[in-house]
């Protein structure tokens, strides 16, 4: 998927400032999709899982853009410079968080993303690879059960 670096994932319009860029969605689309929650008078952005997300996660590198993925960085928490893999740093952490957020609620994705990073992204070859949709779903199912059992 080739998109503008700061484009709304719903309508494709450019995103000009911080919070919408962080979630990959403009405030109008976020309100339409109920992805903004109000808490104590402060606007709080939460991304929602993508209904029916069925794509495999494809990670690759090119000379012009460096590390690329076929998902958008909807959440910037650890790494303002974007996705990475092949080590245990902030880029892989944000990639893990964003992958999981395509499948499950942001709160659960946040609880699981460091383990997902360790299991899938730390050992990923530098040139990239594919993480199948089924393997992500199976991993989430196994780890969600462990979280609920504790």
N, C-alpha and C positions, 0 to 999 in steps of 0.2 A: 504494500500500500504506500503510495507516494503522496504525501501531503505537505502543505506549507508548514514550516517549522512551528508557527503559532497560529493554527487555524482551529476553529470550533469543529469538534468531531461530529456534531449534528448537522450544522448548516454550511460549514466550510468557510465562513467569514473569518477574516483576520482577527486575532486577539491582541489588544494593544497594551494591556497592563497585567500586573502580578497575579492576583487570584484566579482570574479566568485562564491565564496561561498555565497555572499550576494544575488545574483540573481538566484543561483541554476543552473548555466549554464556556461560551459567553453567558452573561447573566440572563438574557432573554430565554435562551434554550434551556438553561438550568432551571429557571422558574417553570417553564412549560413541562419539563420532565420531572419536576419536584425534586431536584437534586440540591436544592438549597434549604437548609434548616435554619430557623431562627432560634437563637438561644441567648437569653438575657439581653435582648435588644441588639445583639451582634450577629451579623450574617456569617454563617458557617457553611463552608462548601464541603459537600460529600459527593463522591462519585458513586454511581450505582453500577452493579454488574451489568454487562451487556447481554440482554435477553437472547437466548439461543446461540451464544458465542460458540462457534464450531471450528474456528481456524486453528491450525497448528501454529506454534510460535516459531517464526523464522528469524534467525539472527545471522547477520552477515556484515562484512566490511567492504567499503569502497574507498578509493583514493580521495574523492571529493568530500564525502560526509563522515568518514570514519565508521564507527559502530552504528548499525541500523537495525531496526526491528519492524515487524509488520503490525505492531500495535503502537498507539500514540502514548506519549508520556502525559497521562491525565493527572498524575500526582507527583509533585516534586517535594520530597521530604528530606532525603539525604544528599542528593547530588544535583546541584543547579546546572551542571555541565552535561547531563544526559546519561543515557544507558551505557553500560559496559558489562563485561563478563570475563571470566578467566582468573579472577582473584576475589578476595573477600572484602571489597571496599564499598564505598558509597554508591558508585554507579551500578554495580550488581544488586545492591540492596533496593535501589529505586526500581530497577528492572523487575525484580522479584515482586515488589509491592504492586507494580502496575500490571504484571501478568495476572496475579491473583485477583486483582480488582476487576478484571474482565469476567471472572467466574463467580466471585462471592462478594458480599458486602465489604465496604472499605474497613470497617472495624475488625472483622474477622481476618481480612487480608493483612492488616497491620500486625495482628497477633501471630500470624504464621509466616510472614515474609522472610525473616532471617533464617528459619529452618529450610524454607524453599530455596533460598539463595545457596545455602550450603549443599543441599542435595542436587541441585540442577545447574547452578551458574558458576560456582567456584571452579569446577573441573571442566567447564566448557572450553573447547579449543579456541584460541585467539581468533581464528578465522570465522568462527561461528558454528552454527548447526541448527537442528530442528528439535523442538520439544513438542511432542505430539499432544493434541488436545486430550486424548484419552489418558495419557500419563499424568497430565496436570489434574484432571478430574479424579483419577484413582488416588493420587497423592493427597488431594484435598480431602477426599472421603476418609482415607486412613488417618490423616492428622486431625481432622475435625472430631473423629471418634475419640482420639487420645485426649484432645483438649476437653471434651465433654465428660470424659471419665475421671478427670482430675478433680 
